[in-house]
Amino acid sequence: MKSYRKPARGKLPAHYAGIVMPFVLSVLMTFVVSAISTLKALGATAAFLTNWPAAWGLSWLVAFPTLLLVLPLVRRIVALVVAAPPAR
């Protein structure tokens, strides 16, 4: 029988890590990449500030599900390239 340990106050249970990690990664990466892309296209103008949130939202809507789909493949590729840590 699997033991269940109550998570620390205010934290999600550990089994949510597979969703939370790609969620946070997609938010941070799309934040940076959409800002750079929008800034390059429009320059440091008022148009940048009005267009960037929509660009960020659209890029996140694509990035999050994509990460959920490709993360297992990425883990396998990394396992082929990186040596496993030594056993303790």
C-alpha positions in Angstrom: 0.0 0.0 0.0 1.3 3.4 -0.9 1.8 5.8 2.0 0.3 9.2 1.6 2.1 12.1 3.1 0.2 15.4 3.4 2.0 18.1 1.5 3.4 21.1 3.4 0.9 23.9 3.9 0.3 25.8 0.7 2.0 23.2 -1.6 0.6 20.8 -4.1 1.2 17.1 -3.7 4.3 15.8 -5.5 2.3 14.0 -8.2 1.4 17.4 -9.7 5.1 18.2 -10.6 4.6 16.7 -14.1 2.1 19.5 -14.8 3.5 22.3 -12.7 7.0 22.1 -14.1 6.0 22.5 -17.8 3.4 25.2 -16.8 6.1 27.3 -15.0 8.7 26.7 -17.8 6.2 27.7 -20.5 5.2 30.8 -18.7 8.8 32.0 -18.2 10.0 31.0 -21.6 7.1 32.6 -23.5 7.4 35.7 -21.4 11.0 36.2 -22.4 10.8 35.1 -26.0 7.6 37.0 -26.8 9.1 40.1 -25.3 12.2 39.9 -27.3 10.3 39.1 -30.5 7.7 41.9 -30.0 10.4 44.4 -29.0 12.4 43.6 -32.2 9.4 43.9 -34.4 7.9 47.1 -32.9 10.8 48.7 -31.0 10.5 50.3 -27.5 7.2 52.1 -28.2 3.8 52.3 -26.7 2.7 49.8 -29.4 5.1 47.2 -27.7 3.2 47.6 -24.4 -0.2 47.1 -26.0 0.8 44.2 -28.3 3.1 42.2 -26.1 0.4 40.7 -23.7 -1.5 39.3 -26.6 1.7 37.9 -28.2 2.6 36.4 -24.9 -0.8 34.8 -24.3 -0.9 33.3 -27.8 2.6 31.9 -27.5 1.8 30.4 -24.1 -1.4 28.8 -25.4 0.9 27.0 -27.9 3.9 26.3 -25.7 2.2 24.7 -22.7 0.4 21.9 -24.5 3.5 21.4 -26.7 5.7 21.0 -23.6 3.3 18.5 -22.2 3.5 16.4 -25.4 7.2 16.6 -26.1 8.6 16.4 -22.5 8.6 12.6 -22.4 10.6 12.6 -25.7 13.0 15.2 -24.4 13.6 13.1 -21.2 14.4 10.1 -23.4 16.8 12.1 -25.5 18.5 13.5 -22.5 18.9 10.0 -21.0 20.7 8.9 -24.2 23.1 11.9 -24.0 23.7 12.3 -20.3 25.2 9.6 -18.1 23.1 8.4 -15.2 24.2 9.5 -11.7 26.3 6.9 -9.8 24.3 4.7 -7.4 24.6 5.7 -3.7 
